[in-house]
Structure formats: structure tokens, C-alpha cells
Amino acid sequence: DACLADEAMIDAIVASRMRGEQEYSVSSTPSFIIDGETIAGAREAEFFIDKVEDLID
């Protein structure tokens, strides 16, 4: 109940959500931002490994 009564925390969560939506077009969970690219939805580990390897090559 204490968490739900903490209006400052609720405001911070809403602000974070809005920022994600506006800056990165996040509209679903899970969403991932990799090098500025928004990736929506669950993916296999190999997908993320490939993305990261592409960035470090």
C-alpha cells in the first residue's frame, strides 16, 4: 500500500514511461533500445548477441 500512496514515485514512473514513448517510440513490453534502435517484443538471445557483435565489429 505504501508504494501506491507514494505520489512522487508514481509521477517518476509515468514520466519515465512517457519519455520512453516519446524519445524511442516504446509502445510495448518488452522493448529494448540498442544503439538508438527500438526493438519491440521478446527475442531469442541470439538476436541480441548478433546486434551487440555488429556494434563492436
Number of C-alpha atoms within 10 A of each C-alpha: 5 6 9 8 9 10 11 10 12 13 11 11 12 12 12 12 13 15 13 16 13 11 10 16 16 19 15 11 9 11 17 18 13 12 9 9 10 16 16 15 11 11 12 7 8 9 10 13 11 10 12 13 9 9 10 6 5
